[in-house]
Each structure stands twice: as C-alpha cells, then as structure tokens.
C-alpha cells in the first residue's frame, strides 16, 4: 500500500531534483520498505512501553471508560446482557 501511495504522490524526477541525485522507482521501493519497517518497529516499541490503562484510554471512548469504571468499583453489579 505504501508503494502504491509513493508512486502516486512522489515523482522521482522532482524528488531527485531536491536531493540533487537521480532517483528511480527502485529507490521509491526502498524508501517505502524503510518507512514500513520503521513504523512497525516504532509501533512495537510504543505498545510495549505503554501501560494497559493508557492503551484502553486511547482505544475506547469516554463512555466505555465510564462503564468499565462503574463495573470495577461496584462489586455487586453484573453487566447487562442486552
């Protein structure tokens, strides 16, 4: 997907002009591979460093967080099955 986006957005002639070095479509492939690899490593490191609470806060809405808080603070309540 990154490669298709790079072919759509990046023009090798324009990019080569900025870098003052000719760039081919093979260089775009290497660039997309590098970006995808860096994003994968960054995501893995970031998720490994975050706590479960921080991940839940980012993934769920405020209403879902409130519902989970009510369920954890009230030991006698049972979740509804609706």
Phi, psi and omega in degrees: 000318178297324180294317177298318179295320179296319178294328181283320188264317187266127175261120183302326180293317180292315180296321177295327176295320178292322182272352182057041180205132180296138182236138179251177177293333176295325177293326176295323177298315179296320179297315180293325177296317179296315181296316179296320179294316179296321179293321178295314178295317179297319178294320178295316178294318181296318180289331178287334182270343182276150176278164178299323180295319179293323178292318177297320180296324180282329187271330186250156180283171179297322180296319178295320178296317178299318180296317179295321178296318178298319181291324181281333182270347180242097186293337183272345183279146177243145179294145179284155181257016182275000000 
